[in-house]
Amino acid sequence: MISIIICSRKPDIPQSLKDNISETIGVEYELVVIDNSKNQYSIFQAYNKGVDKAHGDILCFMHEDILYHTQNWGEKVVAHFKDDSLGLIGVVGTHFLPDTPSGWYNSMVVSGGCIQRETANDENSAIEKRSLQKMDLSNSIEAVVVDGMWFCIKKGTFYKIHFDDLTFGGFHCYDLDISMQVLEIGLNVRIISDVLLEHFSYGSFDLEWLQSVELFYNKWMNKLPQIKGVEMSETEIEIRTEFVKQVMVWMKSNAFYKHEFQKIKKSKSYKIGKFLLKPLSFLK
């Protein structure tokens, strides 16, 4: 049986998502919805609670803004885990995690695919199959980290790993950390291509995300860089690492200015000034 674990921002997930799962999974399953409507849990705490409550031998962790397009996707997940060396599967991820703080995608040595949309309600937003990199994904390919929007792990593996709610809080880097834990106990992480999902958000990359990335790096720096599923020369590793450093400098600057701007907009002086200038708006 597959246990589907979801940390929900509401007391329950939408009926439309329940119907989509029921109509596509094709195997016995259970839903384990962690009510986080009061924001009392980090994603690490919520997923640990989900693991404790789950009865299935395969655990599927997923965001609540996903739609399944593959029929009988549960059968495909079960088939992948017949490989005893496999620890974790996802649909997008990276093959190179450099020796510097970064997100999983920053190195651009990535592969996988999904259908990505801005929001579920935006009918005008572009819908496209996002092929992150043209690689042979006829079945699966080894990776270092998979994205947290959807991934699966055997229940028994959680005797050796857990979502690290002592080091981390919030809602970032749980996917990087759990992937590294799986590798650390000698199991493989793989990106699969036979389950197609539609995802209705792009995620947020704010100061909280940057802080989580720093925590992740401090925890795992002695195990980095990590390379799986591709071959890279020393020169390419150096070039990619320097590229990631430059990207992160830009992201830090961008996140800082956004954060400061939001603080200004919420300030009392800004609101008073905006109120005082409102009568002059007709001059524009």
SULZISUL-V235311 format. One record per pair of residues at least 24 apart in sequence whose ideal C-beta (glycine too) atoms are under 6 Angstrom apart, sorted by the first residue. I is the first residue (numbers start at 1). J is the second residue. Records with the same first field share a line. If there is no record, write none. Layout:
I=J  J
//
This chain:
1=28  56
2=29  56  58  60  74
3=30  32  54  56  59
4=29  31  60
5=32  50  59  61
6=33  62  64
7=34  36  43  46
8=33  64
10=37
11=35  37
13=64
20=67  68
24=68  71  73
25=74
26=72  74  75
27=74  75
42=169  170
43=171  174
44=163  165  168  174
45=165
47=163
48=163
51=158
57=155
58=152  154
59=153  155
60=152
61=151
62=150
63=149
65=200  201
66=197  199
67=198
69=196
70=195  196
73=195
76=194  195
77=152
81=154
85=188
86=188
87=157  182  187  188
88=151  153  182  189
89=152  190  192
90=146  147  151  191
91=150  195  197
92=132  147
93=143  145  146  147  191
94=144  145
95=143  228  229  230
96=227
97=144  226
98=225  241  244
99=224  225
100=241  244  245
101=213  214  217
102=244  248
104=145  176
106=244  247
107=240  244
111=135  191
112=191
114=197  199
115=198
116=199
117=200
119=200
120=200
137=193
140=190  192
141=191  229
142=188  190  228  229
143=189  191  228  229
144=226  228
145=176  179
147=175
148=174  175
149=199
150=197
160=185
167=219
168=215
170=208
172=209  212
173=212  216
176=216
177=216
180=220
206=255
207=255  259
210=252  255
//
